[in-house]
Amino acid sequence: MTRPRAWRQRALELLFALASGAACAQPAAPASAASPASAPAAASPSAAAAPLPVSPSAQRLYERARGQLLQVRTLLKGQDSQASVGSGFFVSNDGLIVTNYHVVSQAALQPERYRLTYNRVDGREGALQLLGFDAIHDLALVKALPPTGPAKKNGAAAVDAPGEPLAFRPAAETLAQGERIYSLGNPLDVGFAVLEGNYNGLVERSFYPSIFFGGALNAGMSGGPALDEQGRVVGINVATRRDGQQVSFLVPAPFAQALVERARTAAPITTPVYPLLTAQLLTHQDAVTQRFIQQPWRSAGHPHYLIPVPQEDFMRCWGRSTAADTKGIEFERSDCEMDTQIFVSGGMLTGSLGVRHEAYDGRKIGWLRFTERYGASFRNESFGRRNPKEYTAPQCRERFVDHEGLPLRAVLCLSAYKRLAGLYDLSVLVATLDQATAGAQGRLDARGVSFDNAMKLAAHYLQGYGLKGAP
């Protein structure tokens, strides 16, 4: 799982190589505030509840699609106690259902503790089997077993999906900006409903395509379909923004369609999915790393230093600074983060990069006070609270290096994932040391990367530092 001696040696080799000017970087373009729109356990659903007041078009679509909607429930095994609820929809006559990975993640990761069931609009219910998932796009394919309960047909041996299952809109038929779309699901575990909204294009600076939906998804609607005027699936409900109103996101339908084709004949998954999940995350982190290190750094605008600031092709950067007339230490700060994060479990998001820096000017307070505050700021860097069941404790190595005439203090830290073998969280901390009353500190964080890619990212980041005008 971990290679402490090997990685320590590689980390030291990397820092020594940087000190001697050796190059090992490669040459050189989303939603952090988004939260899954699934719901925790609540009271049993009012399955036959009517849709919320909406337009005649929405009512028509709801009546056509209502038979294909389900509530997906995660229950503790051996009892009917709900752990979470979401939504789903039929995509075939033999019981195939699309939902979100995060809706079924508890049962996928701990099948010995949890089981999946469904409730339909007419009150029928039954068990679900997990056939496949795409954690990168937060999708899952499950299959419904024959219904139980008062609405069960005598002798029913298969799932009866009245009407035609929902069809996907062809990818070639692109949506127009402002086109009306309709999101269906079971919000807040109070009943099935339809919500109207608009297509506002794809989210900018997102690593994977994501639809910007001008409507408010509520908890419990995760996994439900978003339909066009013809009742075809254009997206799958996945997330809402906590820092905004009427702002939500959908997974584009082609990703769900690809999962259905890939997993429709698969055998049910009955063991923890960590190996499959690890494989998907390894593929994702490799794509992120390669795209990131192929981009040139952009200028931080500092008069003295070259400071690595990433392009904003799939990251968002925010800045702040002290007032110009401050009497103490002055600083400017930039924080850049990927909006895209991969949901693993309720306590773990991974698969993203973050880069930040702070530029300090302490001429007003003198070198002694500046040195004390500058050093304290570097020592205050933390790694947050980490679940010891999921991660090893961070192991760090520190070196003082001279990078093309610029003396740097560099710290490289790695923490291994215990259940996702071969994945690590990387942090690289840097502080310049060439001035008595000024300096710059920076940090790169990479979550869920392989060891080799962690070393590539560290090298790429450290080599982004330099002196203005240096040869």
Order of alpha helices (4+ residues) and beta strands (2+ residues): alpha-beta-beta-alpha-beta-beta-beta-alpha-beta-beta-beta-beta-beta-beta-beta-beta-beta-alpha-alpha-beta-beta-beta-beta-beta-beta-alpha-beta-beta-beta-beta-alpha-beta
